[in-house]
Amino acid sequence: MGITSFTPPAGFIDLLNDAVCAVDVDGRFVYLSAACERIFGYTPEELVGTAMIELVAPEHRARTLAAAADVMAGAAQHNFENCYMRKDGRRVDIMWSVRWSETDQLRVAVARDVTARKRGESMRAAMYAISEAAHAAKDLVSLCPLIHRIVNELLPAPGFAIALRDELDQLSFPYNVDEHGRPAAAPLPGAGALCAHVAQVARPLLLTPETLPLLPAELREAARSAAPYWLGVPLPASGGAIGALVVSGSPESAYFTDEDKELLQFVSGQVATAIERLRLHEQLHYLAQYDALTRLPNRQLFHDRLDSALARAARNGTGFSLLYLDLDKFKLVNDVHGHAAGDLLLHQMAQRITQCVREEDTVARIGGDEFVVLLESVAQTDDAARVAAKIALAMDEPFRFGNLCLDARVSIGIAAYPRHGGNAQQLLKHADEAMYGNKKRARAEGSDPIVPLEADPAVVGVNDTGA
Ligand SMILES: Nc1nc2c(ncn2[C@@H]2O[C@H](COP(=O)(O)OP(=O)(O)OP(=O)(O)O)[C@@H](O)[C@H]2O)c(=O)[nH]1
């Protein structure tokens, strides 16, 4: 026969996994069961007599006091959730079931530790939010503050930085806010060195005043000038870390633990994916508009700019000029010195042409060895001719790369709006024909600029000094 009635022995409630608590009208603990030590880190004896609200995380205090007032007014709470600060400084999420005992003038409550469940929920929410942010943000600059906000929901992150490595292993900071919440272009050198370390070794680094003395000597000095609470995790990618994600705080604002480290590592995986996706997108956008070899605007972008210039000039009744440039005998460079030398020549040419014009002008590469320059503020052909002469002069200096030294010359044609045409096609045709006329003339005069040195050493045509 089974037991028909049972009187719990003393200490029976201490067997429960959840903590049973009683709080008086002044909000002080008067009773706690043994489970409170596992949940809050304090023994029942340590907590009896202390004000419950002092243990509540600061940002949850107002809400908690309001809920306590409701309970005392007779409205029992069943699933009230808030966050407490444990004795060891960690945060613990609690779900409360509370009611008011009129007879005892006490709030009687059961506290359940729901940290693990909340953590899972927060991670899922963060994952979703980061992926949303990655789609919503148009570039890295707008993505970074969104990520800061998302991380701040997961763990206190008054200071936050995103560090990215470039191809030359240099670190840049698209986002950096110090531990006092102040934006700065980059962290202080010490913190910067820690970021570089995390990115390089692709391992997390958790710093607190307690762990500081345990650091390797080379990092200890850097760590001294970083925030007292500093947590950096790598941004993982297939070929190693692409950078680091950092949260930092002062003793009043943040305290990071191994759990925070794991949380931030999870987030950093999502952030790295988002950054890589955005970078790829930016790269594709760039390649659609710029020439990969010379990094000049390509034909597509040039036409967009030319259309804008035409619309502006028509609206304002102003003029502008176009230069059409074609390298003379470029094929010879490829044939004699190889395609790589040809590439280098095109690259250097692009730089020289750009140096001859103003910031607001557009230098574009529209074909193999064909360039155009849109001189928006040059209405007179005489002035355009002066720019063309300047470019021709800039080409006089031999081009040097490695042990190669090449002379190169360009033929240039000019077209002015509205004198030589009212649309893009007419203007380009005119400039191209003018260029071709000049090329023919130069050829007739016999001044072939790119010729092997052996053919005419005095002219210093193609000089392969390493041969
Ligand atoms: N290295 C290199 N060569 C290129 C590139 N694009 C086109 N070319 C080459 O550029 C050369 C262009 O030659 P053309 O414009 O036909 O003739 P050219 O030798 O410059 O002669 P003229 O213009 O008549 O003086 C060809 O040999 C192309 O193969 C490139 O990106 N890199």
The ligand as an SDF file (V2000), in Angstrom:
LIG
                    3D

 32 34  0  0  0  0  0  0  0  0999 V2000
   49.1210   44.2980  -71.6950 N   0  0  0  0  0  0  0  0  0  0  0  0
   47.8860   44.5570  -72.0790 C   0  0  0  0  0  0  0  0  0  0  0  0
   47.5980   44.7050  -73.3650 N   0  0  0  0  0  0  0  0  0  0  0  0
   46.3530   44.9670  -73.7410 C   0  0  0  0  0  0  0  0  0  0  0  0
   45.3110   45.0860  -72.8120 C   0  0  0  0  0  0  0  0  0  0  0  0
   44.1680   45.3630  -73.4810 N   0  0  0  0  0  0  0  0  0  0  0  0
   44.4850   45.3950  -74.7960 C   0  0  0  0  0  0  0  0  0  0  0  0
   45.8060   45.1600  -74.9620 N   0  0  0  0  0  0  0  0  0  0  0  0
   46.5870   45.1170  -76.1710 C   0  0  0  0  0  0  0  0  0  0  0  0
   46.7130   46.4590  -76.6360 O   0  0  0  0  0  0  0  0  0  0  0  0
   47.0730   46.4160  -78.0070 C   0  0  0  0  0  0  0  0  0  0  0  0
   46.3150   47.5240  -78.7010 C   0  0  0  0  0  0  0  0  0  0  0  0
   46.8220   47.6240  -79.9190 O   0  0  0  0  0  0  0  0  0  0  0  0
   46.2050   48.5580  -81.0120 P   0  0  0  0  0  0  0  0  0  0  0  0
   45.4630   49.6800  -80.4020 O   0  0  0  0  0  0  0  0  0  0  0  0
   45.4660   47.7230  -81.9770 O   0  0  0  0  0  0  0  0  0  0  0  0
   47.4240   49.1080  -81.7380 O   0  0  0  0  0  0  0  0  0  0  0  0
   48.7390   49.8570  -81.2630 P   0  0  0  0  0  0  0  0  0  0  0  0
   49.8490   48.8550  -81.2380 O   0  0  0  0  0  0  0  0  0  0  0  0
   48.5570   50.6660  -80.0410 O   0  0  0  0  0  0  0  0  0  0  0  0
   48.9160   50.7690  -82.5020 O   0  0  0  0  0  0  0  0  0  0  0  0
   48.3440   52.2040  -82.7720 P   0  0  0  0  0  0  0  0  0  0  0  0
   47.2190   52.4770  -81.8240 O   0  0  0  0  0  0  0  0  0  0  0  0
   47.8700   52.1660  -84.1880 O   0  0  0  0  0  0  0  0  0  0  0  0
   49.5030   53.1110  -82.5700 O   0  0  0  0  0  0  0  0  0  0  0  0
   46.7220   45.0240  -78.4800 C   0  0  0  0  0  0  0  0  0  0  0  0
   47.9170   44.3060  -78.7010 O   0  0  0  0  0  0  0  0  0  0  0  0
   45.9560   44.3850  -77.3190 C   0  0  0  0  0  0  0  0  0  0  0  0
   46.1970   43.0000  -77.2150 O   0  0  0  0  0  0  0  0  0  0  0  0
   45.6310   44.9070  -71.4430 C   0  0  0  0  0  0  0  0  0  0  0  0
   44.8010   45.0020  -70.5480 O   0  0  0  0  0  0  0  0  0  0  0  0
   46.9170   44.6610  -71.1160 N   0  0  0  0  0  0  0  0  0  0  0  0
  1  2  1  0
  2  3  2  0
  2 32  1  0
  3  4  1  0
  4  5  2  0
  4  8  1  0
  5  6  1  0
  5 30  1  0
  6  7  2  0
  7  8  1  0
  8  9  1  0
  9 10  1  0
  9 28  1  0
 10 11  1  0
 11 12  1  0
 11 26  1  0
 12 13  1  0
 13 14  1  0
 14 15  2  0
 14 16  1  0
 14 17  1  0
 17 18  1  0
 18 19  2  0
 18 20  1  0
 18 21  1  0
 21 22  1  0
 22 23  2  0
 22 24  1  0
 22 25  1  0
 26 27  1  0
 26 28  1  0
 28 29  1  0
 30 31  2  0
 30 32  1  0
M  END
$$$$
